């Protein structure tokens, strides 16, 4: 059975905040816990403030699928999973 996220955190998280170092640290901390990025970041701005958002998902709930080219893809990802042979 897949392991749940630590500390009772939800499987899906939408991290939002000002576009600053604190927001980047929050995303980095989620990645260090084992979350994976889901989709592209979003950016909104008004005259005085830029707000960013990034969704993350706990990987136990993200089974890879195979697209029509045979590349493995994670849901929400635009890029195929690669290994060292493809770099």
C-alpha positions as semicolon CSV with decimal commas, in nm:
position;residue;x (nm);y (nm);z (nm)
1;X;0,000;0,000;0,000
2;X;0,135;0,347;-0,085
3;X;0,267;0,558;0,198
4;X;0,063;0,871;0,275
5;X;0,225;1,214;0,288
6;X;0,403;1,295;0,616
7;X;0,254;1,490;0,907
8;X;-0,104;1,448;0,784
9;X;-0,042;1,668;0,480
10;X;-0,287;1,631;0,189
11;X;-0,201;1,438;-0,128
12;X;-0,267;1,750;-0,339
13;X;-0,132;2,089;-0,238
14;X;-0,155;2,422;-0,416
15;X;0,123;2,642;-0,284
16;X;0,061;3,014;-0,333
17;X;0,229;3,334;-0,226
18;X;0,434;3,635;-0,326
19;X;0,705;3,567;-0,581
20;X;0,989;3,576;-0,332
21;X;1,250;3,359;-0,160
22;X;0,997;3,237;0,099
23;X;0,771;3,095;-0,172
24;X;1,066;2,924;-0,342
25;X;1,166;2,772;-0,007
26;X;0,811;2,638;0,044
27;X;0,818;2,467;-0,296
28;X;1,169;2,332;-0,229
29;X;1,058;2,195;0,111
30;X;0,763;2,016;-0,050
31;X;0,998;1,859;-0,305
32;X;1,237;1,751;-0,029
33;X;0,947;1,582;0,152
34;X;0,881;1,376;-0,160
35;X;0,609;1,572;-0,341
36;X;0,638;1,614;-0,717
37;X;0,556;1,920;-0,923
38;X;0,219;1,896;-1,095
39;X;0,170;2,113;-1,402
40;X;0,320;2,451;-1,470
41;X;0,338;2,737;-1,221
42;X;0,084;3,017;-1,249
43;X;0,160;3,388;-1,213
44;X;-0,079;3,677;-1,152
45;X;0,005;4,038;-1,088
46;X;-0,150;4,369;-1,004
47;X;0,022;4,705;-0,974
48;X;0,210;4,629;-0,654
49;X;0,236;4,253;-0,616
50;X;0,317;3,935;-0,810
51;X;0,146;3,621;-0,682
52;X;0,261;3,274;-0,787
53;X;0,109;2,928;-0,749
54;X;0,250;2,579;-0,794
55;X;0,062;2,254;-0,748
56;X;0,238;1,952;-0,600
57;X;0,116;1,593;-0,565
58;X;0,226;1,307;-0,347
59;X;0,373;1,049;-0,590
60;X;0,202;0,743;-0,445
61;X;-0,115;0,855;-0,622
62;X;0,051;0,928;-0,958
63;X;0,084;0,611;-1,163
64;X;0,284;0,675;-1,479
65;X;0,104;0,626;-1,807
66;X;0,240;0,558;-2,151
67;X;0,158;0,799;-2,431
68;X;0,126;0,719;-2,800
69;X;0,505;0,742;-2,849
70;X;0,576;0,493;-2,572
71;X;0,721;0,759;-2,340
72;X;0,621;0,737;-1,976
73;X;0,449;1,051;-1,853
74;X;0,320;1,162;-1,516
75;X;-0,029;1,313;-1,519
76;X;-0,003;1,689;-1,558
77;X;0,348;1,677;-1,698
78;X;0,432;1,807;-2,043
79;X;0,764;1,624;-2,049
80;X;0,836;1,251;-2,077
81;X;1,029;1,084;-1,802
82;X;1,392;1,035;-1,908
83;X;1,680;0,826;-1,791
84;X;2,056;0,874;-1,823
85;X;2,068;0,707;-2,165
86;X;1,849;0,980;-2,313
87;X;2,053;1,276;-2,186
